[in-house]
Structure formats: structure tokens, C-alpha cells
């Protein structure tokens, strides 16, 4: 005997029991608003923009290596786990999640502990009225039950950015157009900037670095055309620096307005370049 197809109410009831993805949740937020849902994702309790604490559930976690200062050759490099992709706020007013059972790291800027891991969360999906002090998250899950799932930090995506050309030893003529080429991984939604760095730029540019692209470009392009401005003094102690900045600056490179702001990662030419007339 043929069975009647599920109506919408039955369908939603089943979906709430087996769980939904963050992407489906955000695409159909009006359908799930003020309903109990089951959601798998990656929990992160930590900091961005220095002292702004966040507690969110995101699509992925990534391992990001970044310099304390992009334009200092001896600047220390930090490796840290960050949320990646779409995220929503997590409210745990009933203290159902024991954070001490999750992985931990320390934010080098605040020296505060951060907690992260993969979880299955049950709770009510609600609008977020000023959940975080920056007002960046519009929706939240209010936890009623949590299960910590098997996952290792070794499974986190690793971001990578490397200049291929020009990478040292080249002579760049002022006014001539060149193409910087790089390779990258897991930076598809990030904006890129190219700088010329050198001590001879003091008094000409901001600090010792000169921005070579007037508008940001997508890092996933893998290349960008630039030229050396006439104001740059000839010399043989210059380097090219490329940086990748996610989400908030500029906002048009965000995949969604629900993404987490992370430190810029960068790479510089392995050796010095020359600028000639």
C-alpha cells in the first residue's frame, strides 16, 4: 500500500531529531526560529579583536599561523585554532557544557584560555539581541543538551600562503607592470593586499611599507598585477609582502555576515629585490 508523503510539520520534526547543518539552518532561519534543533558543529570560546570574547558554533576549525607584526622580519609567529565559515552564537546559561573537557589554547595577546572542539548541540534557535559586544552575531542556539564528539586538532584545516614570484633577486623597474604570483590553501573568501617593504621607504610611506594595490583583491585568484611607483628610491634592500585578511575588512569578501574575524596571515619574498630606474 502506497504511503502518503510527509507533510511539512512531520518533515521538520524528523529534521530536528536527526540534526541539521549550519548552512541549512541559516538558509532557512525563519523556518527554524524559536524551535528546538539538533546541530553538529565546532565550538569555540575565545577572543577576536583583542579583548572581545566570543562563544560560537561554526562550520569548521582552522589552524592559522600568523606573525605578531607583518612588517618585522624577526616578529614571532603564532599558531592558533580559529573558527572557520558560518557561525552562530552559543548561549549556555544552564552550564550544560563542561569546557574543561574540550581542547585548550592561550590567546597570546590576552593571555586568556580559549576552548574548542566538535560538539552535537541541542537547544532553541533564537534571534541574538546584542549577544556579543560587537553586535556581529544575529542568531544563537540556547543550549539544553551537549555531546562532545570525537575530533582531533590534527584534523583542523591548515591555512597556507606562499609567494612564488618575484621571490628575491629580481630587479623591478619603476613604472613597469609586474605580476606577483602565490599559492594558498583555505583562504578562498579572503581579501589580499600587496606591499613593498624597505627601510628606504621611511618618510615616503606609512612606516617602511607601501601599499601597491588601491583596492583589495580575492586571494583565491593566485596572482595580481602591480607596478613600482615613481616615488620609490632605487635600492637593493626591498621585499614584497602579501597579506590575507578575512571577512570584516573589507566586508564584501565575507561568505556570510556570520563569519569570525581572524588575524591576517602573510608571506614575504625569501630574499631582497632591487628597484631600478
N, C-alpha and C positions, 0 to 999 in steps of 0.2 A: 504494500500500500504506500502510495507516494506521500511524503511528509510536506507539510506546509513550510515555506521558507520562514526563517526567523524574522520577526518584526524588529524595529529599531530598538525598542526597550530591551528585548531579550538579547540582542546583539551587544548592546552596551554593557549589560550585566555580565555577560561572558568575558568581554574585553577587560572589565575591571578586575576580574578574578585572575586571569592569566597574565595580566600586565600589558602595558603599552610602552612605546618608545617615546623619548623626549621630543623627537621630531614630530611624531603623530600628535602628541599632546599639544604642542604649540600651534600646529596647523589647524587643530580642531579644538582650540581652547574654550570656545563658547559652549561646545558640547559637553565638556568635562567640568566646567566651572561649578564649584560648590558640591562636587561629587567625590566620593571616596574612590581612590585609584590605587593601583599597584604599579610601581615603576622601578626599573633597574637602571642604575647609573653609577657615576663616580662622585663620591662625596669629597668635598674639600672645605676645610675650615682654616682660614689663614688670612693673608693680607695682600692688598694691592694698593697702589698709590701710597706707599709707605705705611701710614698708620690707619688705613681704612680696612676694618675687619669684615670678612665675608664668610658666609656659610651657604654653600650652594651644592646642587647636584648637576653634573654636566655629562655630556655625551662621552667624553674621553679624558684621559690624563696624558700630559706630555712631559718629557724631560727636556729642559731648556738650559743650555749653557750660555751665560752672558757675562760681559765684563762689568765691573763696578763703574768704570768710566770708559766710554767708547774710544776717546782720543788720547788715552795714556797707554803707551806701549807696555809699561810694567804693571798695569792695573790688574788686580786679582780677578780670576774667573770663577763664577759660582755655578754650580749645577743644582737645579731645583725642580721639583714637580709642580706643574700648574694645571688647572682645569683647561679643557680644550673643547671648542664647539659650543652648541647651545646649552644654556644653563638656567635653572630656576632657583629661587631662594629656598632654603630649608629652615623651617621653624620647629624647634624641639623643646617646646615649653613643658612637656611631660617627661623629659630626660629619658627617652626610650633608647637612645644610642649611647653606648659606652665608648667614648672617643679613645680611651687608653688602649682599646683592643685594635685600633687602626694603626697604620704606619705613621711615623712622625718625622718631621724635619724642622730645621730652625731657619726663620727668615733672617738673613744676615743684616738687614737694615734695622729691624726692630728687636732682634734677638729673642723673639717670641716663638713658641712652639706652633707648628702647623700640623694638621691631621688630615689624612687622606686614605681612600680605599674604595673598593667596589661594594655596593650595597643593593639590597632589594628593599624598597621603602613602600610602606602602606600609609595612607593618610588622605586628608581632604585637600583638593586642589582649589586654591583661592587666589583672589587678587592680592597684590602686595602693596599696601599703603605705607610707603616710606619704610620698607623693611631694612634697607641699608642706608647709611648716612649720605651716600652719593645719589640715591634715587635711581639706580641703574636697573633694578630688577622689578618687573611689573607683576610677576606671579610667584607663588610659593606653594610648597606642599607642607601641610601641618602634620607632622609625624604622629602615627598611632602605634606603629609596629615596624621594626627594622631587623633585617637579617644581613649579617656581614658575609659576603661571598668570597670565594677563593680567587685570589688575584695576587700578582707579584709586581713590584716596581719595575722589574726587568721587562715587563710587557708594555710599559708606557712607550708611547711614540717618542722618538728622538728627533728633535729639530736639528737641521744642518744647513749651513750657509758657507759657501767657499767660492772666492774669486778665482776664475780660470785665466782671464786675460783682461787687461795687462796686469801682470803679477810680479813685476820687478825687472829692472834692466832696460825697459823700453824708454825711448825718447819721444816725448809728446810735444808737438809743435803748437804754439799758441794760435788759436783761431781755427785749427783743423778739427774736423769731426772724427771721433773715435767711437768704438763700441766696447763697453765693458760687458764681459760675459761671466756668468756664475752658474753654479748648480746649487740646488736646495731641496730639502725634503720637509713635508708637513708645514709649509708656510704659504699655502695656496691663497689664503684670504688676507694676506698681509701687504702692507704698503712699503715700498722701497725708496731709499734716499742714497745718493752718491755724493761723497765729499772728497775734496783734495785736502790732504793734511800735510803740514810742513811748518817748521819754525820760521821760515821766510815770510809766512803769511801774517805774522803779528803786525797789527796796525792796519791791515788791509781787510781782514775777515774777522769773524767772531772767534776770538781766541786764536788758535792755529789751524782752523779748519774752514773751508769754503764750500758751501753747498752748490753742487753743479746741476741739479735738476730743479727748475722753478715750481713744478707740481709733482706730487708723488706718483709712482707707477706701481703696477702689480708685480710683486716678487716672482710670481709663477711664470712671468714672461721669459726669464733667464738671460735677458740682455737689455741694454739701454744705450742710446747714442748720446754723447756729450762732447763738449769742446772746452778747451782751457781758455778762460777769459784773458784779455789783453793786460789786465791789471796785475796778473801773477808774475812776480820776478823770475827770471831764468835761474835755474839751480838744479842740483842733482840729489837733493835730500827730500823728495816728496813721496807720499804714498797715497793710493786710492783707498777709500773706506766705503763699504756698502753696509747699510743698516736695514733691518726689517722690523717694522713696528705694527703690532696688531690692533685692530678694532677701533679704538676710540679716536686716534689721531692718524689719519682722517677717518671720520665715521663711515664714509661711503664704502670703505673696504671691509666693514663688518659683514659677516654672514647673516647675523641677526642682531637686534639690539640687546640680546641676552648674553653676549659674549663677555668673557673676563679679560681685563686689561693685563698684559704681561710685559716684562722688561724687553727692550729692544735687543736683538742679537745682531752681531756684526762680524765682518771679516775685513782684513786689510791686506794689501799686497805683501807678499812674502819678503820682498826686497824693495829698495828705493827705486823711484822713477826719476827721470830727468825732464825738466821743462825747458824748451829751447825757443828762440825767436823764429 
